Amino acid sequence: MAEFPKIISVDDHIVEPANLWSSRLPAKYQDVGPRVIRGTMPEVTYVGGKLTIKEGGQGAPADFWHYEKLRRPLLRVDSAVGVPREDVTMKGITFEDMRPGSYSQKERLEDMDINHIEASLCFPTLPRFCGQTFSEAEDKELALLCVKAYNDYQVEEWCAGSNGRLVPLIIIPLWDPVLAAEEVFRNAARGVHAVCFSELPSRLGLPSIHDPSGHWDPFFAACDETNTVINMHIGSSSQMPSTSPDAPAAVGSSLTHINAELSMADWLMSGLFEKYQNLKVAYSEGQIGWIPYLLHRMDVVWDENRGWGGVADKVPNPPSSYFKDHVYGCFFDDPAGLALIDQIGEDNITYESDYPHSDSTWPKTKEMAEAQMAGLTDEQRWKVVRGNAIKLFSLDLAN
């Protein structure tokens, strides 16, 4: 085996610093825009795929994001790296309780060095995985300013000066596809090629990607034109899979790939890849082992149920034929998926470390990757942990 390639993680996370919005918003919004206020430890439960937060606990302090009516505490699961597994809970914490790499560029780059990571794409925390927080806000003028402030921070501060090691990932105003397109163009002009979107937007009360009026067309067209990859993290529909309202959190955590599976079925049966032939979507933290079965099943349905399936007019070719040029999977621990690499396609798989979340493989991402990929060729390893991400996100990094 050749020396293991430096890893490009296409799914990590940032805990936004406390002054991100207060330092960028007009003065009139200081009392209603996102700001951090220290309070007491909240009571937090996660059952049946639903997070419930109750304020007014006693004892240790916790930092809360305040935004309009939202009171969202920082949670230990937001920043779990370097913490013993038994202490990773849903309790509230302060910034001082976090590993600094969770929110500070300098320490993040140092932690990436420890972990054999050259570059990283980071999803937001307060805005949630695709900016749902701002889409739900009452004051949309303020919400749009918040979206732009976050994107400016990504480009001008979090990623700036990192020599391309931190890769900007923007959010959009989900409530308006024209404004979303404008934000894609605005950021593409300064070299951004990655945007967040919901895996299943209808679960957010928004039109689905099948909307007959073409609701999302301005946004999709902008991404197609600017070579901007649409990234859909599990949970970006604000719902996680579970089996029942009283199922423990471990049940839902075992089923997180299902949202990615549902979404890929949507996209491959939508006809959008016929309409936008440069469009690319990526499933962050969705794992990959389920992909071969779904591709096979969709082709069977497309072929045998053409008379009533509702896609014959817009999907002229087998759904699986669109996968190679348009869809990318992402994983951190999926040996079954790696065993099926020839069926998935070595050019359509990317890797992640999920720093600083509770599933993160930090600081042993390299060791895990080496063990899991021992059966791959050197070229396959290079593509999975590095080469595919460079090509997908138009990264200016050495091959």
BAGU-490726 format. One record per residue (C-alpha): residue number from 1; x, y, z. Coordinates in pm, 1 decimal, always signed. Layout:
residues N
+-----+----------+----------+----------+
|   n |        u |        v |        w |
+-----+----------+----------+----------+
| NUM |        X |        Y |        Z |
...
+-----+----------+----------+----------+
//
This chain:
residues 399
+-----+----------+----------+----------+
|   n |        u |        v |        w |
+-----+----------+----------+----------+
|   1 |     +0.0 |     +0.0 |     +0.0 |
|   2 |   +126.9 |   +347.3 |    -87.2 |
|   3 |   +137.3 |   +619.6 |   +178.1 |
|   4 |   -220.9 |   +695.7 |   +275.9 |
|   5 |   -343.0 |  +1014.7 |    +99.5 |
|   6 |   -423.4 |  +1327.0 |   +295.4 |
|   7 |   -799.4 |  +1319.0 |   +357.2 |
|   8 |  -1056.7 |  +1571.6 |   +239.9 |
|   9 |  -1357.1 |  +1556.3 |   +471.0 |
|  10 |  -1675.3 |  +1665.0 |   +295.0 |
|  11 |  -1885.9 |  +1663.8 |   +610.8 |
|  12 |  -1771.7 |  +1843.5 |   +923.4 |
|  13 |  -1943.9 |  +2110.1 |  +1131.2 |
|  14 |  -1883.8 |  +2453.4 |  +1278.0 |
|  15 |  -2027.1 |  +2590.5 |  +1600.6 |
|  16 |  -2073.2 |  +2954.6 |  +1509.2 |
|  17 |  -1879.2 |  +3200.8 |  +1729.7 |
|  18 |  -2095.1 |  +3412.7 |  +1957.8 |
|  19 |  -2037.2 |  +3736.6 |  +1767.2 |
|  20 |  -2096.5 |  +3606.2 |  +1413.6 |
|  21 |  -2427.7 |  +3787.6 |  +1363.3 |
|  22 |  -2401.6 |  +4064.8 |  +1622.2 |
|  23 |  -2085.3 |  +4190.4 |  +1451.8 |
|  24 |  -2245.8 |  +4193.8 |  +1106.1 |
|  25 |  -2610.9 |  +4294.4 |  +1145.7 |
|  26 |  -2738.0 |  +4654.7 |  +1152.9 |
|  27 |  -2767.8 |  +4804.9 |  +1500.1 |
|  28 |  -3148.7 |  +4794.1 |  +1493.4 |
|  29 |  -3137.9 |  +4413.5 |  +1493.8 |
|  30 |  -2900.0 |  +4366.6 |  +1787.9 |
|  31 |  -3183.4 |  +4277.3 |  +2027.1 |
|  32 |  -3359.5 |  +4028.9 |  +1797.9 |
|  33 |  -3081.7 |  +3889.8 |  +1579.5 |
|  34 |  -2886.3 |  +3576.6 |  +1681.4 |
|  35 |  -2686.2 |  +3644.4 |  +1997.6 |
|  36 |  -2552.6 |  +3433.6 |  +2283.2 |
|  37 |  -2681.1 |  +3475.9 |  +2639.6 |
|  38 |  -2564.5 |  +3262.2 |  +2930.1 |
|  39 |  -2833.8 |  +3085.5 |  +3128.5 |
|  40 |  -2877.7 |  +2771.9 |  +3337.2 |
|  41 |  -2859.1 |  +2414.7 |  +3222.0 |
|  42 |  -3167.7 |  +2319.8 |  +3016.1 |
|  43 |  -3352.5 |  +1989.9 |  +3025.6 |
|  44 |  -3310.3 |  +1828.8 |  +2683.8 |
|  45 |  -3466.1 |  +1504.6 |  +2560.5 |
|  46 |  -3443.9 |  +1327.8 |  +2225.8 |
|  47 |  -3710.3 |  +1061.5 |  +2179.5 |
|  48 |  -3878.9 |   +928.9 |  +1866.3 |
|  49 |  -3657.0 |  +1143.9 |  +1646.1 |
|  50 |  -3775.9 |  +1465.5 |  +1815.0 |
|  51 |  -3562.6 |  +1707.9 |  +2016.2 |
|  52 |  -3735.8 |  +1881.2 |  +2308.7 |
|  53 |  -3572.9 |  +2162.6 |  +2506.5 |
|  54 |  -3708.8 |  +2290.5 |  +2837.3 |
|  55 |  -3549.8 |  +2600.4 |  +2991.2 |
|  56 |  -3512.6 |  +2680.5 |  +3356.5 |
|  57 |  -3289.1 |  +2402.3 |  +3480.1 |
|  58 |  -3070.0 |  +2441.3 |  +3785.3 |
|  59 |  -2700.0 |  +2414.6 |  +3846.3 |
|  60 |  -2432.3 |  +2444.5 |  +3579.1 |
|  61 |  -2441.6 |  +2729.9 |  +3324.5 |
|  62 |  -2512.0 |  +2688.7 |  +2953.7 |
|  63 |  -2484.8 |  +2925.2 |  +2658.5 |
|  64 |  -2805.1 |  +2986.3 |  +2463.1 |
|  65 |  -2855.9 |  +3130.2 |  +2117.9 |
|  66 |  -3140.5 |  +3381.8 |  +2129.0 |
|  67 |  -3307.2 |  +3472.4 |  +1798.2 |
|  68 |  -3660.3 |  +3614.1 |  +1782.4 |
|  69 |  -3850.1 |  +3358.5 |  +1994.9 |
|  70 |  -3585.9 |  +3087.0 |  +1961.1 |
|  71 |  -3385.0 |  +2978.9 |  +2266.5 |
|  72 |  -3137.3 |  +2716.3 |  +2153.7 |
|  73 |  -2866.4 |  +2594.5 |  +2396.1 |
|  74 |  -2523.4 |  +2476.9 |  +2292.3 |
|  75 |  -2523.0 |  +2101.2 |  +2348.3 |
|  76 |  -2253.2 |  +1852.7 |  +2430.4 |
|  77 |  -2342.7 |  +1659.0 |  +2113.7 |
|  78 |  -2260.1 |  +1975.8 |  +1914.7 |
|  79 |  -1899.8 |  +1946.4 |  +2030.6 |
|  80 |  -1822.6 |  +1594.3 |  +2143.6 |
|  81 |  -1464.3 |  +1538.6 |  +2026.2 |
|  82 |  -1213.1 |  +1476.7 |  +2303.5 |
|  83 |  -1491.8 |  +1389.1 |  +2547.7 |
|  84 |  -1533.9 |  +1038.1 |  +2700.2 |
|  85 |  -1820.6 |   +853.5 |  +2532.1 |
|  86 |  -2018.4 |   +820.3 |  +2853.5 |
|  87 |  -2013.1 |  +1200.0 |  +2893.7 |
|  88 |  -2152.6 |  +1270.4 |  +2545.3 |
|  89 |  -2512.1 |  +1354.0 |  +2630.4 |
|  90 |  -2779.3 |  +1605.4 |  +2535.7 |
|  91 |  -2684.6 |  +1839.9 |  +2820.8 |
|  92 |  -2628.7 |  +2210.4 |  +2764.6 |
|  93 |  -2274.5 |  +2349.8 |  +2771.8 |
|  94 |  -2084.3 |  +2676.8 |  +2735.9 |
|  95 |  -1824.8 |  +2778.6 |  +2479.2 |
|  96 |  -1559.0 |  +2717.2 |  +2744.4 |
|  97 |  -1673.0 |  +2355.1 |  +2767.1 |
|  98 |  -1600.0 |  +2297.2 |  +2397.2 |
|  99 |  -1283.4 |  +2198.1 |  +2222.3 |
| 100 |  -1178.4 |  +2531.3 |  +2063.7 |
| 101 |  -1153.8 |  +2375.5 |  +1717.9 |
| 102 |  -1532.4 |  +2361.3 |  +1721.7 |
| 103 |  -1554.6 |  +2736.8 |  +1659.9 |
| 104 |  -1202.9 |  +2876.3 |  +1607.8 |
| 105 |  -1016.3 |  +2850.6 |  +1277.1 |
| 106 |   -665.0 |  +2825.9 |  +1421.3 |
| 107 |   -749.8 |  +2535.9 |  +1651.6 |
| 108 |   -960.5 |  +2368.7 |  +1382.1 |
| 109 |   -664.5 |  +2359.7 |  +1145.5 |
| 110 |   -447.6 |  +2218.9 |  +1424.2 |
| 111 |   -702.6 |  +1943.7 |  +1492.2 |
| 112 |   -716.3 |  +1868.1 |  +1120.8 |
| 113 |   -338.8 |  +1824.5 |  +1123.2 |
| 114 |   -367.1 |  +1577.7 |  +1411.3 |
| 115 |   -624.4 |  +1383.4 |  +1209.8 |
| 116 |   -446.2 |  +1363.4 |   +869.3 |
| 117 |   -713.7 |  +1593.4 |   +722.7 |
| 118 |   -601.5 |  +1843.7 |   +459.8 |
| 119 |   -935.4 |  +2007.9 |   +379.1 |
| 120 |  -1281.5 |  +2026.6 |   +531.3 |
| 121 |  -1633.7 |  +2131.3 |   +430.3 |
| 122 |  -1835.9 |  +2247.3 |   +733.5 |
| 123 |  -2212.5 |  +2252.3 |   +787.5 |
| 124 |  -2372.7 |  +2510.9 |  +1018.7 |
| 125 |  -2515.0 |  +2456.5 |  +1367.9 |
| 126 |  -2750.8 |  +2739.9 |  +1468.7 |
| 127 |  -2895.6 |  +2777.9 |  +1113.9 |
| 128 |  -2932.3 |  +2396.0 |  +1112.7 |
| 129 |  -2819.7 |  +2182.5 |   +822.0 |
| 130 |  -2968.5 |  +2391.3 |   +540.5 |
| 131 |  -3072.1 |  +2720.1 |   +701.8 |
| 132 |  -3410.0 |  +2607.7 |   +835.3 |
| 133 |  -3380.0 |  +2838.4 |  +1136.5 |
| 134 |  -3394.9 |  +3147.9 |   +917.4 |
| 135 |  -3665.9 |  +3004.0 |   +693.4 |
| 136 |  -3888.0 |  +2965.9 |  +1002.7 |
| 137 |  -3826.8 |  +3322.3 |  +1123.6 |
| 138 |  -4102.9 |  +3582.7 |  +1127.4 |
| 139 |  -3897.8 |  +3878.1 |  +1000.3 |
| 140 |  -3777.6 |  +3771.8 |   +656.2 |
| 141 |  -3584.8 |  +4093.9 |   +600.7 |
| 142 |  -3376.4 |  +4010.8 |   +906.2 |
| 143 |  -3360.5 |  +3644.7 |   +807.0 |
| 144 |  -3212.1 |  +3732.0 |   +467.1 |
| 145 |  -2952.2 |  +3950.5 |   +636.4 |
| 146 |  -2870.2 |  +3658.0 |   +867.7 |
| 147 |  -2825.6 |  +3422.7 |   +572.0 |
| 148 |  -2592.5 |  +3666.9 |   +399.1 |
| 149 |  -2399.8 |  +3734.5 |   +719.8 |
| 150 |  -2341.0 |  +3361.7 |   +768.0 |
| 151 |  -2219.5 |  +3322.3 |   +411.4 |
| 152 |  -1993.3 |  +3625.5 |   +442.5 |
| 153 |  -1846.0 |  +3473.8 |   +757.4 |
| 154 |  -1784.7 |  +3143.1 |   +578.2 |
| 155 |  -1601.8 |  +3310.6 |   +290.1 |
| 156 |  -1433.2 |  +3606.8 |   +456.0 |
| 157 |  -1337.3 |  +3469.1 |   +795.9 |
| 158 |  -1378.6 |  +3095.1 |   +854.6 |
| 159 |  -1223.2 |  +2990.2 |   +522.7 |
| 160 |  -1011.3 |  +3297.4 |   +444.0 |
| 161 |   -641.9 |  +3252.9 |   +509.5 |
| 162 |   -664.0 |  +2873.2 |   +538.3 |
| 163 |   -486.6 |  +2814.7 |   +204.2 |
| 164 |   -790.5 |  +2632.3 |    +71.9 |
| 165 |   -804.5 |  +2390.9 |   +365.5 |
| 166 |  -1144.7 |  +2516.1 |   +483.9 |
| 167 |  -1393.5 |  +2500.3 |   +198.2 |
| 168 |  -1688.2 |  +2745.3 |   +203.0 |
| 169 |  -2036.4 |  +2595.3 |   +221.1 |
| 170 |  -2320.6 |  +2847.3 |   +203.6 |
| 171 |  -2686.6 |  +2847.5 |   +300.2 |
| 172 |  -2976.3 |  +3002.1 |   +107.3 |
| 173 |  -3304.8 |  +3179.6 |   +187.5 |
| 174 |  -3518.0 |  +2867.1 |   +150.4 |
| 175 |  -3841.0 |  +3067.3 |   +144.8 |
| 176 |  -3764.2 |  +3230.6 |   -190.6 |
| 177 |  -3598.0 |  +3038.0 |   -477.9 |
| 178 |  -3521.3 |  +3360.0 |   -668.4 |
| 179 |  -3337.1 |  +3505.4 |   -369.8 |
| 180 |  -3171.0 |  +3165.7 |   -328.3 |
| 181 |  -3044.8 |  +3182.0 |   -685.4 |
| 182 |  -2912.8 |  +3533.0 |   -627.1 |
| 183 |  -2719.7 |  +3411.1 |   -324.8 |
| 184 |  -2570.4 |  +3123.9 |   -525.2 |
| 185 |  -2454.8 |  +3367.2 |   -796.1 |
| 186 |  -2323.5 |  +3616.3 |   -538.2 |
| 187 |  -2105.3 |  +3353.9 |   -376.1 |
| 188 |  -2003.4 |  +3173.1 |   -692.6 |
| 189 |  -1848.2 |  +3502.9 |   -802.5 |
| 190 |  -1607.8 |  +3469.4 |   -510.3 |
| 191 |  -1522.2 |  +3106.2 |   -570.7 |
| 192 |  -1787.6 |  +2915.9 |   -374.6 |
| 193 |  -1899.3 |  +2582.6 |   -523.8 |
| 194 |  -2105.1 |  +2427.0 |   -241.3 |
| 195 |  -2451.8 |  +2505.6 |   -104.9 |
| 196 |  -2677.9 |  +2342.1 |   +154.3 |
| 197 |  -3025.9 |  +2219.6 |    +68.7 |
| 198 |  -3292.6 |  +2000.7 |   +227.3 |
| 199 |  -3300.5 |  +1630.3 |   +150.8 |
| 200 |  -3683.6 |  +1642.2 |   +161.4 |
| 201 |  -3804.5 |  +2005.0 |   +141.7 |
| 202 |  -4172.9 |  +1910.7 |   +160.1 |
| 203 |  -4114.2 |  +1814.7 |   +525.1 |
| 204 |  -4022.7 |  +2177.6 |   +587.6 |
| 205 |  -4356.1 |  +2290.8 |   +444.1 |
| 206 |  -4190.0 |  +2384.0 |   +114.5 |
| 207 |  -4265.1 |  +2257.6 |   -236.9 |
| 208 |  -4099.2 |  +1928.1 |   -323.8 |
| 209 |  -3850.2 |  +1895.8 |   -607.5 |
| 210 |  -4136.5 |  +1741.9 |   -811.4 |
| 211 |  -4340.7 |  +2063.8 |   -793.0 |
| 212 |  -4515.4 |  +2091.0 |  -1133.2 |
| 213 |  -4474.5 |  +2469.8 |  -1142.1 |
| 214 |  -4095.9 |  +2435.3 |  -1125.0 |
| 215 |  -4079.1 |  +2619.6 |   -793.2 |
| 216 |  -3708.8 |  +2545.7 |   -738.2 |
| 217 |  -3600.1 |  +2604.0 |  -1098.8 |
| 218 |  -3426.1 |  +2940.5 |  -1035.8 |
| 219 |  -3214.0 |  +2784.0 |   -761.4 |
| 220 |  -3137.3 |  +2464.8 |   -955.3 |
| 221 |  -3052.1 |  +2663.1 |  -1268.3 |
| 222 |  -2811.6 |  +2882.3 |  -1071.5 |
| 223 |  -2636.1 |  +2577.2 |   -929.1 |
| 224 |  -2620.7 |  +2417.1 |  -1272.9 |
| 225 |  -2472.4 |  +2730.3 |  -1429.7 |
| 226 |  -2213.9 |  +2798.7 |  -1158.3 |
| 227 |  -2102.6 |  +2441.1 |  -1092.4 |
| 228 |  -2232.9 |  +2465.3 |   -736.9 |
| 229 |  -2286.9 |  +2128.8 |   -565.9 |
| 230 |  -2613.2 |  +2082.4 |   -371.8 |
| 231 |  -2523.8 |  +1923.1 |    -35.5 |
| 232 |  -2797.6 |  +1749.5 |   +161.6 |
| 233 |  -2707.1 |  +1645.7 |   +514.2 |
| 234 |  -2913.3 |  +1384.8 |   +695.0 |
| 235 |  -3167.7 |  +1572.1 |   +905.8 |
| 236 |  -3184.1 |  +1870.4 |   +670.7 |
| 237 |  -3556.8 |  +1804.8 |   +649.4 |
| 238 |  -3578.6 |  +1878.6 |  +1025.4 |
| 239 |  -3693.2 |  +1521.6 |  +1075.2 |
| 240 |  -3490.9 |  +1212.9 |  +1155.6 |
| 241 |  -3615.6 |   +860.5 |  +1089.8 |
| 242 |  -3754.6 |   +666.1 |  +1382.0 |
| 243 |  -3995.8 |   +382.1 |  +1438.2 |
| 244 |  -4231.2 |   +522.8 |  +1699.1 |
| 245 |  -4279.1 |   +834.1 |  +1913.8 |
| 246 |  -4137.2 |   +653.9 |  +2217.1 |
| 247 |  -3841.3 |   +488.9 |  +2046.4 |
| 248 |  -3507.2 |   +566.6 |  +2213.6 |
| 249 |  -3264.6 |   +795.5 |  +2033.6 |
| 250 |  -3042.3 |   +499.0 |  +1945.6 |
| 251 |  -3313.5 |   +368.5 |  +1709.4 |
| 252 |  -3319.8 |   +685.8 |  +1502.6 |
| 253 |  -2942.4 |   +715.4 |  +1507.8 |
| 254 |  -2921.2 |   +368.3 |  +1352.6 |
| 255 |  -3155.1 |   +469.3 |  +1070.2 |
| 256 |  -3015.9 |   +807.0 |   +964.3 |
| 257 |  -2927.0 |   +684.3 |   +614.4 |
| 258 |  -3296.0 |   +644.1 |   +531.1 |
| 259 |  -3347.9 |  +1015.5 |   +463.4 |
| 260 |  -3067.1 |  +1009.3 |   +206.8 |
| 261 |  -3220.7 |   +702.3 |    +47.3 |
| 262 |  -3562.2 |   +866.4 |    +21.5 |
| 263 |  -3409.4 |  +1179.7 |   -124.4 |
| 264 |  -3206.3 |   +999.0 |   -389.3 |
| 265 |  -3520.4 |   +820.3 |   -506.6 |
| 266 |  -3682.3 |  +1162.9 |   -542.8 |
| 267 |  -3397.1 |  +1308.7 |   -744.9 |
| 268 |  -3344.0 |  +1015.4 |   -979.9 |
| 269 |  -3717.0 |   +999.2 |  -1057.3 |
| 270 |  -3760.2 |  +1377.0 |  -1092.2 |
| 271 |  -3626.3 |  +1436.7 |  -1441.6 |
| 272 |  -3411.2 |  +1719.6 |  -1306.6 |
| 273 |  -3090.6 |  +1561.1 |  -1429.4 |
| 274 |  -3231.6 |  +1566.8 |  -1782.7 |
| 275 |  -3315.8 |  +1933.9 |  -1744.5 |
| 276 |  -2996.1 |  +2038.6 |  -1566.8 |
| 277 |  -2720.2 |  +1824.4 |  -1705.3 |
| 278 |  -2439.6 |  +1982.3 |  -1500.9 |
| 279 |  -2627.3 |  +1960.7 |  -1169.7 |
| 280 |  -2467.5 |  +1754.6 |   -890.8 |
| 281 |  -2600.3 |  +1650.9 |   -551.1 |
| 282 |  -2413.4 |  +1505.5 |   -255.1 |
| 283 |  -2547.9 |  +1312.7 |    +45.0 |
| 284 |  -2356.9 |  +1411.4 |   +355.5 |
| 285 |  -2335.9 |  +1150.1 |   +630.6 |
| 286 |  -2579.3 |   +934.1 |   +435.8 |
| 287 |  -2343.8 |   +633.1 |   +415.8 |
| 288 |  -2330.2 |   +425.0 |    +96.1 |
| 289 |  -2418.6 |    +57.7 |   +147.6 |
| 290 |  -2781.7 |   +105.4 |    +49.0 |
| 291 |  -2705.4 |   +260.3 |   -291.6 |
| 292 |  -2671.4 |    -53.4 |   -511.0 |
| 293 |  -3005.2 |   -196.4 |   -402.1 |
| 294 |  -3192.6 |   +130.6 |   -452.8 |
| 295 |  -3043.6 |   +180.6 |   -800.8 |
| 296 |  -3146.6 |   -171.0 |   -900.5 |
| 297 |  -3496.6 |   -137.9 |   -756.9 |
| 298 |  -3556.0 |   +199.2 |   -924.4 |
| 299 |  -3454.5 |    +60.6 |  -1262.4 |
| 300 |  -3694.9 |   -232.9 |  -1220.2 |
| 301 |  -3980.1 |     -0.5 |  -1125.4 |
| 302 |  -3897.8 |   +237.4 |  -1411.7 |
| 303 |  -3901.9 |    -49.9 |  -1661.4 |
| 304 |  -4194.5 |   -257.5 |  -1539.1 |
| 305 |  -4428.1 |    +15.3 |  -1416.8 |
| 306 |  -4391.9 |   +270.7 |  -1694.4 |
| 307 |  -4766.0 |   +272.6 |  -1760.0 |
| 308 |  -4861.3 |   +401.2 |  -1418.4 |
| 309 |  -4539.4 |   +507.5 |  -1244.0 |
| 310 |  -4568.6 |   +871.5 |  -1345.2 |
| 311 |  -4213.1 |   +920.1 |  -1472.2 |
| 312 |  -4207.8 |   +785.4 |  -1827.2 |
| 313 |  -4241.2 |  +1132.7 |  -1978.8 |
| 314 |  -3966.0 |  +1301.8 |  -1776.9 |
| 315 |  -3715.8 |  +1022.6 |  -1709.8 |
| 316 |  -3639.0 |   +879.2 |  -2054.8 |
| 317 |  -3347.7 |   +664.7 |  -1934.4 |
| 318 |  -3311.2 |   +419.2 |  -1646.4 |
| 319 |  -3274.5 |   +611.4 |  -1317.9 |
| 320 |  -2940.3 |   +447.3 |  -1243.5 |
| 321 |  -2796.2 |   +593.5 |  -1563.5 |
| 322 |  -2806.4 |   +942.3 |  -1406.0 |
| 323 |  -2623.7 |   +839.6 |  -1090.5 |
| 324 |  -2264.5 |   +844.2 |  -1215.3 |
| 325 |  -2266.9 |  +1201.8 |  -1344.0 |
| 326 |  -2489.2 |  +1359.9 |  -1080.5 |
| 327 |  -2494.8 |  +1187.2 |   -739.4 |
| 328 |  -2227.2 |  +1143.7 |   -471.7 |
| 329 |  -2241.4 |   +945.0 |   -149.6 |
| 330 |  -2048.8 |  +1024.5 |   +167.1 |
| 331 |  -1957.6 |   +793.5 |   +455.7 |
| 332 |  -1740.6 |   +761.8 |   +764.3 |
| 333 |  -1800.0 |   +399.8 |   +870.6 |
| 334 |  -1953.1 |   +165.4 |   +614.4 |
| 335 |  -1748.9 |   -149.7 |   +543.0 |
| 336 |  -2047.8 |   -308.6 |   +368.5 |
| 337 |  -2062.2 |    -14.8 |   +130.0 |
| 338 |  -1690.0 |    -38.2 |    +54.3 |
| 339 |  -1734.2 |   -405.1 |    -28.8 |
| 340 |  -1980.0 |   -291.7 |   -296.6 |
| 341 |  -1757.0 |    -19.8 |   -440.8 |
| 342 |  -1763.0 |   -174.1 |   -788.2 |
| 343 |  -2144.4 |   -158.5 |   -789.0 |
| 344 |  -2160.3 |   +194.6 |   -650.7 |
| 345 |  -1873.7 |   +335.3 |   -855.8 |
| 346 |  -1537.6 |   +444.8 |   -719.0 |
| 347 |  -1586.8 |   +791.8 |   -868.5 |
| 348 |  -1903.5 |   +864.0 |   -668.0 |
| 349 |  -1788.1 |   +809.3 |   -309.1 |
| 350 |  -1645.6 |  +1068.1 |    -68.8 |
| 351 |  -1526.1 |  +1054.7 |   +290.7 |
| 352 |  -1582.0 |  +1249.7 |   +613.1 |
| 353 |  -1472.5 |  +1285.6 |   +975.2 |
| 354 |  -1789.0 |  +1455.4 |  +1115.0 |
| 355 |  -1581.4 |  +1676.9 |  +1347.4 |
| 356 |  -1683.3 |  +1778.6 |  +1616.5 |
| 357 |  -2006.0 |  +1574.2 |  +1642.1 |
| 358 |  -2063.6 |  +1264.4 |  +1850.1 |
| 359 |  -2017.8 |  +1035.8 |  +1548.0 |
| 360 |  -1680.7 |  +1191.0 |  +1465.4 |
| 361 |  -1387.7 |   +960.7 |  +1403.3 |
| 362 |  -1140.9 |  +1229.1 |  +1521.5 |
| 363 |   -853.5 |  +1186.7 |  +1606.5 |
| 364 |   -835.5 |   +842.4 |  +1443.7 |
| 365 |   -995.1 |   +907.6 |  +1106.0 |
| 366 |   -682.3 |   +800.8 |   +917.1 |
| 367 |   -649.7 |   +478.3 |  +1115.1 |
| 368 |  -1014.3 |   +392.2 |  +1056.8 |
| 369 |   -987.9 |   +472.3 |   +686.6 |
| 370 |   -675.9 |   +258.7 |   +647.2 |
| 371 |   -843.2 |    -36.6 |   +816.3 |
| 372 |  -1169.6 |     -6.3 |   +623.5 |
| 373 |  -1002.2 |    +49.2 |   +287.2 |
| 374 |   -733.2 |   -218.0 |   +313.2 |
| 375 |   -905.4 |   -412.4 |    +36.4 |
| 376 |   -913.6 |   -122.7 |   -209.9 |
| 377 |   -651.6 |    -38.9 |   -468.2 |
| 378 |   -427.1 |   +262.9 |   -415.0 |
| 379 |   -620.8 |   +447.1 |   -685.2 |
| 380 |   -954.2 |   +368.1 |   -523.9 |
| 381 |   -832.4 |   +486.8 |   -183.3 |
| 382 |   -704.8 |   +809.7 |   -336.1 |
| 383 |  -1036.7 |   +874.5 |   -511.4 |
| 384 |  -1251.2 |   +801.3 |   -205.9 |
| 385 |  -1060.7 |  +1007.5 |    +50.6 |
| 386 |   -935.4 |  +1284.2 |   -176.4 |
| 387 |   -959.2 |  +1279.2 |   -554.2 |
| 388 |  -1337.4 |  +1271.1 |   -590.3 |
| 389 |  -1380.4 |  +1566.5 |   -353.6 |
| 390 |  -1120.4 |  +1773.6 |   -540.6 |
| 391 |  -1305.3 |  +1721.6 |   -866.0 |
| 392 |  -1656.5 |  +1758.8 |   -722.3 |
| 393 |  -1594.7 |  +2084.6 |   -536.4 |
| 394 |  -1345.2 |  +2237.0 |   -782.8 |
| 395 |  -1078.1 |  +2253.4 |   -513.0 |
| 396 |   -744.6 |  +2418.1 |   -578.7 |
| 397 |   -546.9 |  +2146.8 |   -402.1 |
| 398 |   -265.8 |  +1924.9 |   -524.4 |
| 399 |   -367.8 |  +1584.6 |   -650.5 |
+-----+----------+----------+----------+
//
